[in-house]
């Protein structure tokens, strides 16, 4: 396969297309059109943002909808679970991100209500350069995700969302300009839900930020540790503090909730004097709680990596360290996976992460054997992060080779690495 090299061969391969979002039952269509004025980006690929989107698209030219067959069999051709066909650009399928009416027949009137139409103010365009950014995050004020959003975009307007899915859609519907969502924790591992949503939605990774996690044990003012009979927090926070809680003599029941700051808010709003929360010091300040114990994580090397997401990709550069994230699938067993990874090894490209997730449209592959029977093998999608910019020829050539061995390939983003100095959240 002919290698892809910047910049001009990619410029004319994929035409710039307008994005179409269906937002109400009245068929109101909002066209989000990005500028394609010729602007020169030093150390970048192509001359404008459209060229870079074209670069992503051609590298993902073999991408097809991974869920189209399931939707057809279930009669849900317009479901929101479609996968973007060419790096987020609509092809022959209907990419409806927000269902117009997901009502059920169980008699629940709330489920039968159509989704509320967005107003003109909801669909206002993104702020111009220099204006305050609106950044969506999952949780309530005081969450670690809010702190990550502030680190990624200082002085931004942080928009809390009750679910990860809502944060994705807030950006797609122009309610927010960016989303900052957790991808992995140094102790708890990957946030699998967000990996699945990256594949389902059309957002691009434009950066990363790493945030040291500093847990505190919070309770209402005047409450003593010996009176605590229950500790609530996010499941990962509970797991990260288990040993320390035992050392503190807390043999209270553990109960999982949606997020850490939400646990603090719940205690404050319900005046629970027998319950403590694991959350940040900022959550204690916001909800009027006292800190019973500070820095209670079992390991001081507790860091969460967050991804910064936007509607459009950034122009890759070569003047600073970059990281690129891709997702791919193959159909011929583990030998193909070795060949795919070799494409990076031969070019001295360092892989920083590889994550496997079930292949939703084809989770099991059957292998017939007349003498033994039928073998069943699980099929996976593979997420890979590697240290190289898409502005580098070696990265483009590596993906061109990977494309020969895969049935599905999508570039999730090429973005600057977080190079800020890291300090442990507390001394051991």
C-alpha positions, -999 to +999 in steps of 0.1 A: +000+000+000+014+034-009+025+054+021+006+086+030+028+117+032+019+153+039+005+176+028-010+178-006-019+142-015-046+141+012-060+175+005-083+165-023-093+130-012-122+139+010-143+169+005-153+192+033-188+183+045-213+201+067-224+185+099-261+180+104-277+175+139-313+166+143-325+183+175-363+182+176-394+163+162-402+194+141-372+185+118-353+216+128-318+211+114-288+230+126-258+232+103-225+236+121-201+247+095-164+251+103-143+277+085-121+265+057-103+298+050-067+292+040-047+297+071-010+286+074-002+264+104+036+261+110+047+225+115+012+212+107-003+190+080-021+208+052-031+245+052-063+245+072-085+225+095-104+209+066-072+193+054-065+178+087-100+164+089-095+150+054-062+134+067-081+116+095-108+106+071-086+089+045-067+071+072-101+057+083-114+051+048-121+014+056-143+023+086-179+010+084-207+012+109-200-015+135-235-016+147-254-012+114-262-049+111-275-051+147-298-021+141-312-035+109-320-068+126-337-050+155-355-025+132-337+004+147-321+020+117-322+054+133-309+045+167-282+066+184-258+037+187-244+041+152-207+043+148-194+072+126-184+057+093-154+078+084-139+094+114-171+110+125-184+121+092-218+109+081-218+084+052-246+062+039-261+056+074-283+079+095-262+091+124-289+102+148-271+110+181-302+120+200-333+099+195-363+120+189-387+099+210-374+069+229-408+062+245-417+028+258-449+010+262-446+003+299-470+030+308-443+054+321-454+088+310-419+102+315-405+078+290-431+086+264-424+123+264-405+136+234-371+152+241-374+189+247-364+210+217-333+232+222-338+269+221-318+294+200-297+303+230-289+266+236-276+264+201-255+296+202-222+293+184-190+286+203-173+317+218-148+334+195-111+334+202-103+349+236-138+343+250-146+320+279-150+284+269-179+262+281-165+229+293-188+199+301-178+174+328-195+145+345-205+151+381-214+180+404-194+210+415-165+198+436-158+167+415-123+158+403-136+162+368-144+198+375-108+203+387-095+186+356-116+210+334-101+240+353-066+227+347-072+220+311-090+253+304-083+279+331-111+304+337-136+282+317-173+280+325-176+244+338-209+228+330-218+198+352-235+168+336-252+139+353-238+113+329-209+108+306-233+105+276-248+139+284-213+155+283-207+141+249-240+153+236-236+187+252-206+193+229-222+178+198-253+200+202-232+232+208-243+236+244-207+232+254-174+239+235-153+212+251-157+181+273-132+169+298-138+132+308-117+106+326-101+079+306-080+060+331-067+060+367-033+048+378-049+025+404-083+017+391-075+013+354-095+023+324-130+040+325-145+016+300-177+035+295-159+065+280-139+043+256-172+029+243-186+064+240-156+076+221-164+051+194-201+059+194-198+097+191-182+120+166-160+140+190-122+143+186-095+141+213-077+175+213-056+171+245-051+153+277-046+164+313-033+144+343-047+152+377-033+139+411-062+126+431-063+136+468-091+119+487-106+132+520-130+116+545-159+141+549-188+143+574-212+169+588-197+194+613-195+179+648-197+143+637-169+120+651-153+091+633-166+065+658-202+075+650-198+067+613-217+036+602-216+041+564-191+055+539-203+064+504-184+075+473-176+065+437-167+027+435-131+035+424-127+060+453-139+034+478-114+008+464-086+034+464-091+041+502-100+006+515-068+000+535-066+035+549-102+032+561-094+000+579-064+016+596-086+045+608-108+019+625-137+025+602-155-008+598-186+009+584-205-004+554-193+009+520-219+021+495-212+031+459-228+062+443-223+080+410-195+104+419-174+116+448-187+152+450-223+139+447-217+118+478-208+149+497-238+168+484-261+139+494-249+139+530-253+177+533-287+179+517-301+150+538-283+159+571-269+124+574-249+123+607-240+086+605-226+088+570-192+099+557-181+106+521-149+102+502-144+133+481-121+163+476-113+191+499-132+215+476-163+194+480-161+198+517-159+236+513-188+237+488-212+216+509-202+227+544-187+194+555-157+189+578-126+169+569-122+139+593-091+126+576-070+141+548-051+122+521-067+088+527-058+072+494-039+040+499-012+050+473+001+085+469+008+078+432-029+082+424-034+100+391-064+102+368-058+109+331-086+130+315-092+135+277-102+169+263-128+165+235-140+189+208-162+189+177-133+194+154-097+181+156-067+203+161-039+206+136-011+182+145+024+196+150+060+185+154+074+212+176+063+195+208+055+159+220+023+146+206+002+115+212-022+098+188-052+076+197-067+051+173-092+022+175-092-008+152-106-043+147-095-073+127-111-106+118-083-131+116-071-139+151-042-129+172-016-132+145-030-101+128-027-082+161+010-090+162+014-076+126-005-044+135+017-038+166+048-046+145+039-016+122+047+007+151+077-013+165+095-013+131+092+025+130+104+030+166+070+044+177+064+039+214+029+026+224+017+040+257-016+021+260-035-008+244-071-015+256-094-042+243-132-038+244-159-063+231-167-060+194-204-050+199-216-060+164-198-093+164-188-103+200-182-140+192-165-157+163-173-194+156-147-218+143-161-251+131-141-283+134-156-315+121-138-337+146-139-316+177-169-294+174-174-256+173-150-233+190-161-199+202-136-170+203-144-135+216-139-106+192-125-073+204-120-037+194-085-024+202-077+011+214-041+021+211-022+053+221+012+059+206+037+087+210+038+103+176+021+132+158+001+127+127+023+154+112+051+128+112+056+107+081+064+076+102+030+078+119+012+082+086+031+052+071+024+031+102-013+037+100-012+030+062+003-004+070-022-010+099-050-004+075-040-033+054-045-058+082-077-043+098-114-043+090-120-012+109-097+018+117-105+052+132-082+080+143-097+094+176-073+123+177-037+135+175-030+159+204-003+174+227+009+152+255+005+165+291+041+173+301+033+192+333+054+181+363+037+156+385+038+157+423+023+130+446-009+140+463+007+134+498+039+122+513+041+086+526 
